[in-house]
Amino acid sequence: MRGAKAPALALLLALAAAAGPALAQSSDAANNHLALGQAAAKRGDFAMADREFKDALVAAPADTSVAVAVGSAYYGLGKTDEAIKVWSKALTVQRTSDLLYNLGIAYRSKSLFAQAIASFEEEVASTNPPTEDSLFQLADTYARSKDTTKAIDTYTRLLALYPNTAGAWNNLGIIHSGMGKLPDAIAEYHKAIALAPNDAEMEFNLGKALQDSGNATDAAAAYEAATRLDPKLAQAWNNLGVVYDRMHQSAKSLAAFKQASQAQTTFLNGHFNYGVAELRMGHLGEAITALETSTHLAPTFADAWAMLGEAYLRAGRTADAMTAYKKAQDLAPKDPGAQLGLGMVAMQKGHYDEAINYFNGAVALNPSDGAGYLLAGRALLGKGDSQRALEMLSEAATRMPNNPEVAVAMGAAYEQQGKGADALTQYDRAVTLAPHDPKNELLVAHLAEKLGALDRAQTAYQGAIADGGGDIDTREQLADMLERTGHLDDAVTTLADAAKVFPQDPSLAVHSAQIQYRLKHYDAAIAALKPALAIPGDHLARAHMLMALLVFHQGDSAGAVKELDEAIKAAPGMAEAYYQKGQVCEGMKNFDLAKTSYEKALQLNPTYTDAIFAIRRLEANKTP
C-alpha cells in the first residue's frame, strides 16, 4: 500500500491561484482530523476514528493526498470496502497513480480481479516507462486471476525493462512450473537466486521444480540451501525428507522429517511423515508420539489414524490399535486401509475368521488391490487351511506379481501341505524379487537344508550373511550344517569369520575348537579356545572340559585335571566334568581320586551308567 504523497504540482498551483490562503487552512484542518482519527483508532475508539476521517475528507475534498491517507487508514483497520469507497470518489477529482495503485491492491485483496486489473493497467499506462512496482503488481494480479498468458507477457515486459528484478524471475518460474514447463522454470529460479542469493523461498521453489523434474540430487541440494537460509522453513525440510526417501537414504530422510516437525510445531505433514519414517525404522515409541501429534493437529485425517493403528499394533497395543483403525474407518469408510488394519489386529489375536471378514471387506472396497487377498491368505494359513490360502494368494499374485511377500506366503502354504519343492520354488522367487532381503534367503537355506539340497542351502546362508542377516544364530546354523555334512574346514572358516564380527561371543570360539578337535588340530583348537576362557559366562564349564581333552591328547594329564577342576568350579553340578576327571585320574593311576570323582558324578546323576561301570571296574581291579 502506498502512503500519501504530495499532490501533483499542476493541481496544487491551480488550487492556489483560485483559493489563496484558504488551501493551506483546509489542508491543516484535514491533517488535524486525520491525526485525531489515527489516535482514536490506536486506542480502539473506532466510532470516533470514523468521524474524524470523514471530517478530514470534508475539510479537503479536492486534496487527493488526504483521500489516499484516509483510505490507507481504513485499509489498515481492515475496512477495505470503506477504503475503496474513499479512493474511488477521489478518482473523480484526479486520477493519480497512488489512488489507482491502492485501489488495485484493495480490489485484489477481495479477489475482485477485473477491477484490480483495470486499476493497475491504467496506472501502468500513466507513466512511460511504467514503474517496476506497477508492472510487478499487474503481472501478479494477472497470475492470481489465472490469466497466465498476460501474466507471462507482463513479467517478460517488466524483465526487459528491469532485468535485475529477482521476484519477477521467481514468479515467472512459479507460473512455468504450474504449466509443467520445468526447464524454463528451473532456469528462471536460477536467475532469481543469482540476484537474491539469501532468499530461502526461491531456493525452495528451485528444489520443488528439480524434484518434479526427477532430479533428486540437485533438488536435495536446493532444499538443503533453503534450510540453511531459513532453518524454520518446515516445508523445505519436509520435501528434503521426501527426496532423500526416494533416493533410499533413509537415515537422512528421517533426520529431515524430524527437523520439519520441529521447525514448525503445527506443521501436519512434518509430524506425519516423521512418524511414518520412524515406523519404517522400527522406532515405535517415536513413531507413536509423532503420529499421535498428527491426529491432534488434524483429528479428521484418516491416514494419520491408520498409521497410528499400525504403530500401536506393532508395539503390541492391540486395544489402542483397534481404536485407531476404527477411527480411520469412521473417517474414510470407503478406504480399505482401515479394514486391513482391523483384520491385522484380529489376526494378531488369533481371531482368524474375524480377520478374514475384514480382509474380504477390504477386497470388496478395492478388488484390484492385492493386499486384501495377501492378508486373507495369511489368515487362512493361520487356520491351517492351506488350500484356500493358495487360492487367495493366487489372486494376490495376479494383482501383485512382483511382490516378494506373496511368494513367501505361497511358499509357506506349500510347505504346510508338505510340498517342499514347490515351497522352495516360491522362496527362491522371493529372493529374486527382493535379492538383498536376508529373511527370504534364510527361508531358502532352512528349507533347502531340510530337503537335502545342501549346496543350495550353503549358498543361501552365505547370501543372508552377506546381506546383513548374519546374526550369530545364522552363522552357527551354517557351521552346524557344514559340520554335519563333513565340511569341517568350511565350518571352521565360517566360525572364524563370525568371531571377527562378534568378538565378545565365546560360543563361536568353543564351537570352532570342538570342530578343530574332531580334525585332531589340537594346537589350533587350543588357540581358538583360549580367548573364550578369558570371558565370563555360562560357556566356561564346557570350554574348560574341551581344553582338558585337548591338553590330555597332547600328553598333559596334570593340565587336563587342572582344566577339569576349573570346569567343576564353573559348574559344580555338572556330573560329566567329574566323570571326565575320573577318566584322567584313572589313566594317571590315581585310582583313589578317580573313584572319588566317579562317585561324585554318580551322586549328581544316579543313572549315570558310565560312572557305575567305572566304579565297578576299579573295585574289580583292586588288589586284595
Secondary structure, DSSP 8 states (H G I E B T S, - for coil): --------HHHHHHHHHHHTTHHHHHHHHHHHHHHHHHHHHHTT-HHHHHHHHHHHHHH-TT-HHHHHHHHHHHHHTT-HHHHHHHHHHHHTT---HHHHHHHHHHHHHTT-HHHHHHHHHHHHHTSSS--HHHHHHHHHHHHHTT-HHHHHHHHHHHHHH-TT-HHHHHHHHHHHHHTT-HHHHHHHHHHHHHH-TT-HHHHHHHHHHHHHTT-HHHHHHHHHHHHHH-TT-HHHHHHHHHHHHHTT-HHHHHHHHHHHHHHSTT-HHHHHHHHHHHHHHT-HHHHHHHHHHHHHH-TT-HHHHHHHHHHHHHTT-HHHHHHHHHHHHHH-TT-HHHHHHHHHHHHHTT-HHHHHHHHHHHHHH-TT-SHHHHHHHHHHHHHT-HHHHHHHHHHHHHH-TT-HHHHHHHHHHHHHTT-HHHHHHHHHHHHHHSTT-HHHHHHHHHHHHHHT-HHHHHHHHHHHIIIII--HHHHHHHHHHHHHTT-HHHHHHHHHHHHHH-TT-HHHHHHHHHHHHHTT-HHHHHHHHHHHHTS-STTHHHHHHHHHHHHHHTT-HHHHHHHHHHHHHH-TT-HHHHHHHHHHHHHTT-HHHHHHHHHHHHHH-TT-HHHHHHHHHHHHH---
